[in-house]
Amino acid sequence: MTDQLAALTTIFTEFYYWITVVLMFLIHVGFCMYEVGASRYKHHQHTLMKNTMLIPLVTVTWFLFGWWIYWAFPTGPGLAPSIMNESTALITDDSAFSAKFYTATSQLMAVNLGDHISGVFWAAFLLFSWTAASIVSGAIIERITTFAFGILAIAIGSVFWVIDAAWGWHFDGWMLKLLGYHDAYASGVIHAIAGGFALGVLMVLGPRIGKFSSSGEPRNIGPRNPWLVTIGLFLIYTGFWGFYAACNIPIFNLGPEYGMEGISYWTATNIYVTPTTLSGITFNFLMSLSGGLLAGYWIAKGDPFWTYSSGLAGIICASAGNDLYHPIQSMIIGMIGVVLSYKLHYWVERKFKIDDAVGAVAVHGYAGFIGLIICGFVLNGYPSSGYSVGAMWDGTTYAAINPLGMFIGAIIMFVVLGLIPGYIIAKILHGMGKLRIPREVEIAGLDYEIMETAKSDEKAVASATR
Amino acid sequence: MATVTNWIDHLNKPADQVAGAIYPGAGSSEGLLVILAIIIWIGWHVLTSKSESEELERLSRKRHGPNDHKSNITDW
């Protein structure tokens, strides 16, 4: 980096993503607190460990193959030609964005003085992966084995969500080109898919013992510690700021990128390389959060657990188009998403006996799905990608954002890449006898032995005189 | 193993040689490191799955009631 402007841009971008990673770490802290707060006393420590251990499990697999998937599969393969080499197969050529640079043996996947961006970009996406796995984690507490959850976490965190990111987020993604898919802050790419995946697992896993009466009426369980849930959700809100920032490119000269001769236009862009501003998305983040809280407080009659969750659902529902919406549009979309998700949660619970312990399928899955559909109508006609006008492409193959394309995109996210894989993998684990803990353990509590040992230690210490 | 032994000499090289990997064993050890990581990763799953199954089996044999844990709540 000998050119000062290039150096400044590169170092700023490196630092920017690094900060987003630190902020997003708070999402995981929040999820851990939230889950423990929602679980019962006798399951606390196993619940905490289950969610904590997804960090190394997803991180290592993300290094080994997850990140490569993002760069290898935007064209399907076989669904739409690449804008770089017109191939519809894997990107394995020598172009600047070839997937071969992101294999675990690549020299760019380490300390490399020629690359200041790969590591922080890898990490930003990795934190998205943790979030996807953590969303699933909350729904299935108190009855899944840690082994089974580890496999499911790797599947959603290092395989399925990143396939959808390659298809619907990557600048070369076939869903952008053919469907006009637009999902700036991951209503579908993270939330709908993780919610769908959790629903697929829950269909096989079954409810917690005692959740439904003998006549099939659902009973409320918890949260045991509303204060831990409160702090957890506030931390998730906080980490979500980092998530929004990480979905942007902080500084980009769009003139040359769009092939506009002699024109410089420096701006932040969304992940699709179309202009937005950090200022603008700040309006929308807070207004959609507010819309969610307002609607949640009303529909849940002031119940704190649902009100906090609804704030999150409001943001999630508006996220697909929060790079372009007016703040009041964001607020209203957040409200609509919350009301529909809340109603759907209780309808599915009663009708299908699905025990989603923290409402994760509703808050992430239904709200994300609904947000994608609304985005198709509200942003109908906008370009889905910066490259639809760019020098790298002829401008004919990227569909504009449209309701049908977004509806199909929502189905792909929630059902095709979420619910179906979750259901199949859970079925396989169930068939191996590895999915659910024994009934006796669930009744006694996963932490029974830990608690027994602690009590025995307490007695020994209490009776000690020296 | 050292890829760089003198930073001044390294930074004085032509730009294309400065901009590169600087970790120990760069260019020769990556494949081996990935194989090691895969072995550790699979081994961890095997070990923890086995110990979890043993723990669950032991606990399920004891057949504690749903409220038995309450007598084990500590008050340090």
Interface residues (C-beta under 8 A of the other chain):
Chain A: T2 Y41 K42 V60 T61 F63 L64 A104 T105 S106 Q107 A110 V111 N112 L113 G114 D115 T145 T146 F147 G150 K434 I437 P438 R439 E440 V441 I443 A444 G445 D447 Y448 E449 M451 E452 A454 K455 E458
Chain B: A15 V18 A19 G20 A21 I22 Y23 A26 G27 E30 G31 V34 A37 I38 W41 H45 T48 S49 E52 S53 E55 L56 E57 R58 L59 S60 R61 K62 R63 H64 G65 P66 D68 H69 S71 N72 I73 T74 D75 W76
